[in-house]
Amino acid sequence: MTAREEMLAALRRSAPRETPLPDLSRLGVKFADPAEQFAQSLAGVGGTCLRVPDLAGAARAIAELPAYPTARRIASLVPGVGQGNVDLATVKEPRELEGLDLAVLRGELAVAENGAVWVDARLLPHRAVFVITEHLVLVVDAAAVVNDMHEAYARLADRPVGYGLFISGPSKTADIEQALVIGAQGARSCTVVLVG
C-alpha cells in the first residue's frame, strides 16, 4: 500500500458518521393575530401600517399621508392607488428617478415577526425605485401576512429565482454611539397598507 493509499484509508476510517437532517417543522412562531403583530413589528422599525378594506380604501389612505399633498413626483405600480405622474415604464435610466417624492409599490407578502415585506423586484421597471424615493408605500393583501420568515420562505420556494428583497421599514442606520438616523440612505418613511 502506498503512502497516498494509506492516508486515504485513514481518512475514510475517521470520517464522521452520517446523521439525518434535523426536523425543522416545529421551528418558528405563531401569532394569534399576524396582521396586528405585523403592525407592531413595523412600528418598531420606524414604519407605519394602515388597514383598509379594499383598494379604494388604500387610495384614500395614501391621499391622507402627510407626504402626499406636497409630493410633486409620484410613481405608482398599483393600479387605482396613488395618482402617479411618473410612468416608471418610460424611465430609461434610474438617475431619472432623482427627486421622486413618493412611490407606491406592490408587496407580495408581509412577515409578522419582523415587519418585513417581500417585494419581487422582477416586477419593477427599475430596482432603484424603492431606495431613491423619499417616501415608500407598499400595498399588501392582508391575507398574505405570514407569521415568520420560515413561512415566508416556504411561500417563496416555488417561485422562479430572480431578484427580490424584504423591506422592513424606512432606511435607517445607527452608529456605535447608538444614535439612530431614519432616512439616511433611502426612503425617509415607509407605510404598508394592508388591504382586506
C-alpha positions, -999 to +999 in steps of 0.1 A: +000+000+000+014+034-010+016+064+014-012+080-006-035+050-002-027+047+035-037+084+040-069+080+021-078+048+040-072+066+073-094+095+062-122+071+053-119+054+087-121+086+106-149+102+086-179+112+107-209+090+105-239+103+085-266+119+106-301+128+094-310+164+089-328+180+118-366+183+118-374+220+112-411+216+111-416+229+146-394+260+142-410+294+141-436+312+159-474+315+155-492+347+164-529+349+174-533+379+150-505+380+125-517+413+110-517+431+143-482+416+151-470+428+117-482+464+125-464+463+159-432+449+143-433+475+115-438+503+141-408+490+160-386+495+129-399+530+121-427+522+097-464+527+097-491+501+090-526+511+078-555+486+075-581+492+048-610+471+034-602+474-003-581+492-029-604+523-029-597+525+009-560+522+001-562+551-024-580+572+003-554+563+030-525+572+008-541+605-001-542+613+036-505+606+042-486+637+054-461+634+024-488+630-002-501+667-006-466+681-011-453+653-033-446+666-068-433+634-084-453+602-076-449+568-091-475+541-086-473+505-097-506+496-080-535+504-104-560+528-088-538+535-058-519+568-057-522+593-085-489+588-101-474+613-125-442+594-132-445+565-155-417+541-145-421+522-178-409+552-197-379+560-174-348+549-193-321+554-166-325+551-129-309+585-124-341+600-140-358+590-107-339+616-088-364+638-069-391+610-067-412+621-038-435+591-033-435+555-047-464+531-043-454+495-049-470+461-046-457+439-018-462+401-023-463+391+014-457+406+049-439+389+078-454+394+113-423+386+133-402+414+118-424+438+099-408+429+066-425+430+032-413+409+002-411+429-030-405+409-062-381+433-080-386+415-113-419+434-114-402+468-110-390+486-141-361+499-120-347+484-088-336+518-076-372+530-071-376+517-036-343+533-023-344+566-043-379+577-034-383+600-004-414+581+008-423+545+002-457+529+003-461+492+000-496+477-007-500+441+005-531+418+006-539+412+043-543+375+036-506+374+026-494+382+061-474+352+074-462+346+109-424+343+104-396+340+079-399+302+078-434+306+064-423+334+041-395+313+025-419+284+022-443+306+002-415+319-020-398+284-025-417+276-057-411+309-074-386+313-102-352+325-090-349+362-095-341+394-077-364+403-048-359+417-013-375+420+021-381+457+031-386+464+068-394+500+074-377+531+062-340+535+056-321+536+089-286+535+103-271+536+137-235+543+147-215+529+176-230+556+199-264+541+191-277+572+175-305+560+151-310+581+120-340+573+098-339+581+061-302+582+059-296+563+027-331+558+013-368+563+019-375+586+049-408+569+056-423+535+048-460+529+050-475+495+045-512+494+035-528+460+043-558+455+021-587+433+032 
